Amino acid sequence: MSWFKRYLWGCLVAVVFFAGFDAYRQPHEAPHLATILVVSAGWPVFAAVVVGGTIGDIVHDATHGKAG
């Protein structure tokens, strides 16, 4: 994995983490609009990357004879 992909992964994880932390930090107040937008836009991307990566690993292992 190239350094650029690792950088993008780190940014994606940090954005979702800090948005969640901001919402957690103020439980009795309304969350900031930026927090709502980041989480609503970030979690589908994060989930798609995780699911797509998992499926890609399974297909790669199956095509190369490494599947269980």
N, C-alpha and C positions, 0 to 999 in steps of 0.2 A: 504494500500500500504506500502510495507516495505521500510526501509530507503535506501536500495540498489537501488530499482527501482526509488526512488525519486532522488537519486544521479545521476543515469544514465540519467534521464529526464533532470536534471539540466545541466549536461555536454553537452547533445545534443543541448539543447536550447542555451547554451553559445557558443558552437562552431559555430553554424549557425549565431548567432547574431554578434559575433566578426569578422567572415569572411565577413559578409555583411558590417559591420562598416569599416573594412579595405578597402573594395572596394569603399565605399562611401567617405572615407576620401581623396582619391586621384582620383578625377573625370577625370582629363586630362592626367593621366599617365596610363600605362598598369598595371593591377593588378598583384600582386605577384603570382607565380605559386602555392604556398601553398593555397592561397585564392581561386583560381580557383578549385583546387582539393577538398578542403574541402566543398565548396558550391556544386560542382557537385556531390559529394558523399553524402553530408548531407541532401540536400533537399528531395530526394526521400525517405530516411529513415524517416525523420520527417513527410512527407506527409502520408506515409504508416501507421505510428503509429497513427496519428490523425484520419485518415479515418477508420482504423481497430478498434480503440477504440470507435469511434462513432457507427460503425456497431455493435460492441460487446454490447454496451449499449442498442441499439435498440432491438437486439435479446434477450438480458437478460430480458428487460422489457416486451417484447411480450410473452416470455415463462412463466413469472411469473404473467401475468395478469395485468400489470401496464401500458400497452400501451394505449394511448388516445382513 
